[in-house]
Amino acid sequence: MKKLLVVALMVVVVSALIVSGCKKGPKEEIRIGVPAPLTGMYAGFGEGGVFGMQAAVDDINEEGGVYVEEFDSKLLVKLVVVNTESDPLKAGSLAESLIVNDKVHLLAYGDQPPPMNAGISTVADRYKVPFVPCTGPMEPWLGMRSEVEGNWQYTWAAGLFALGAPSPPGDFRHGKPGYTIGDTWVGMLHQYGDQTNKKVAFFAADDPDGVGWYAANPAVLKAEGYDVCGVDRKVGLAPLETTDFSSIINEWKNYGCEILWGNAPAPFVGTLLRQCATLGFQPKMITIGRAPLFYEDVNAWGGDVPLGVGVEIWWDPSFGDSPGIGDTTPQSLAERWTEKTGKQLNRNIGPGYSIIQVIIDAVERAGSLDGEKLNAALAETDVMTVRHRVKFNDQHFSRGPIVFGQWQKTENPWIWECPVVFSKHDFIEATADPLFPIPYE
């Protein structure tokens, strides 16, 4: 009986060794937690961002993964994606779950408005797990960061751009145009400003992103010789839940405004522009941040409301000197999106893809998946991506190039496209002519 028991135990041990020996590939993988707004008002950011991140992961995994020195092996990359439902309060708790339960080595996401990242950054610091997002404009993000003890030392904002603050001396972007909303929007404005009365209506939602824009941009306009309606009384700065803009619009009309600038989420702007049409307010130029970034959002406004609406563009297939992984280029990445989704371009695929490139570069240089070593490697980042060069400053921010786009009708099934109509960069070309004045029917 004892001999039979010994034999049985030997069979179990040998079988286990055989099964273990048959396992292929590395024992570890690089797990990246992705708290993304897949539903809710920022779903446009979510769909494109996750697509771009997964595209980069697929590209690097096709090459066998990322070499990590401490494992002396290439490791495959895996995304663990959860839906924040566009709720900043859920984002932080989901990030914590990704760290505690899913054992992710890093947190990451493409572009989304700054408030969506605050809770994630707090969790990243608590657990010393690096978080690499695009955080939207620099000033609102740094304003939030400065109010937090420790300044979110484990968050590295790989863009997008500054509203008006110039790049400081020593930064490779110092003295170069096309890295702020101010010089890009104003550059476009100056193309046609003399054909208007230079009276501007400015609006923003009163969330942190909008407040930052309202604080910065009217001053930029005034410095350029434009007359902004009612800034001292904060005309146009409205609660996020506002549904009746008639009093604001009538004040703009009475002031004779011929230019409209602003920043708010897409539903807010859709309501505002529809009421502008109803009340007969027809600006010659419209430039809006955030709301008109994605096709699904502007298409939901209905009719010809999107026609001629301008917006900053922080990624486009026309970006040059912006390599992907392997043979991927900005153009081929955009084509991959259209082929797989059948949809009009979602610009967040570029930031999403770029974030993974930044992480891969840091992992390779760190030679480890340890959070503190990865964080130290991220501080030394200087890498070319599909969004051009990423190099963090001492505030953990890397501003990227921006150009100006404008929504125009197309013969394609999706009706609306937003081509680049103005660029200050020699590596990004305009792909269409601007519409001025907006051709209202």
C-alpha positions, 0 to 999 in steps of 0.5 A: 500500500505504501509503495502504491502511494509513493508511486502515485505521488511521483506521478503527480509530481512528474505530471506537474513538472511536465505541465509546467515545462510546457508553458510558453513565453515569459512568466510575467507580462506588463499590465497597464490599467486603463480607466477610460470614459467609454460611456457618458459625455466624454465617450468620444475621448474614450473610444478613440483613446482605447483604440489607439492604446490597443493599436500600439500594444498590438504593434509591440506585441507583434514584435515580441513585446518589450525587453525588460532587463530584470527578467532578461526577456521580452514581456508582452503588454496587456491592457486592463480597461475599465469604464469610468462612465465619464464620472471623475468620482468613479475614476479614482476608485476604479484606478485603485481596484486596477492596482489592488485587484488587477495588479497593474504595473502602470496606469495610463490613458489618452486625452480627456478633460483634466478633472477626469484625471485628478482621482487617478493621480491621487491613487497613483501617488498613494500606491507609487504606481506611475500614471501616464495620461494626456491631461488636456491643456497645461494651465488647468491641469497644473492649477489642479496639481498645485493645490494637491500636497505632493503635486502628484509626483507619479503622474506624467502628463504627455500633453496636450498643449498650453493655453497661452504660457510660452515655453520657458528658456531651455525647453526645446519648444522655446520660441517656437510657434504652434505650441499654445492655443493663444498663438494658434487660435490667434494666428487663425484669427489674424487671417480674417480679423480685419474683415470683422469688427473685432468684437468677440463673444466668449463663453465657457462652462464653469468646470475646471477646464472651462474656468481656466480657458475663461481666465486666460483667453479674453486677456489674449484677445484684448492684447491682440486688439479685440474687444471682448463682451462683458468679461468683467461681469463674466458674461458667457461663463455659465454653469455646466447644467445651463440649458437656456442661453438666451440672455447671454446670446441677446447680450452678444447680439446687442454688443454686435459681436462677430466672433465667437470663442469658447470652451465647454463639453459638447452637449453644452455647446450644442444647446448654445449653438442651436439657440444662437441659430434660433435667435439669429446670432450668426458670427462670422467666425466660431472657434471652440475648444473641447466640444467639437473634437469628435464627429459623434459629438458635433453630428449630434448637434443636428442640421448644419450647426457644425458648419465652420466651427473651428477647433484646436487639433492636437493630432492628425494623420498629416503629422510628419516626423512622428513615428509609430512602432514598426511600420505604423505612421499617423496616416496608417493608424488613421486608416486602421481606425477607419477600416476597423470601425467604419467611422470618421477619424477620432483624433484621440487614437493618436494620443492613446498610441503615443502614451503606450510609446512613452511607457514602452520607452520608460520600461526599456530604460528602467529595465524593471516593472518596479514603480519607483524605477519606472517613475525615475525613468519617466522623468528622463523621457525624450522620445519621438512618438506619433504625436511628435516629441515627448519630453517632460518638464520639471512640472511633469508636463510635455506640451505637444504641437497643435494646429487649427481645424474646421468642420466642413461638409464632405461627400463621405458617408459621415457627412462631416470632417475636420481638416487642418486649415491652419498650421504654424509647423513645418512638419504639419501641413494644412489639408483644406482651405478655411471657410470665412465667413461661415456660410449660413443658409 
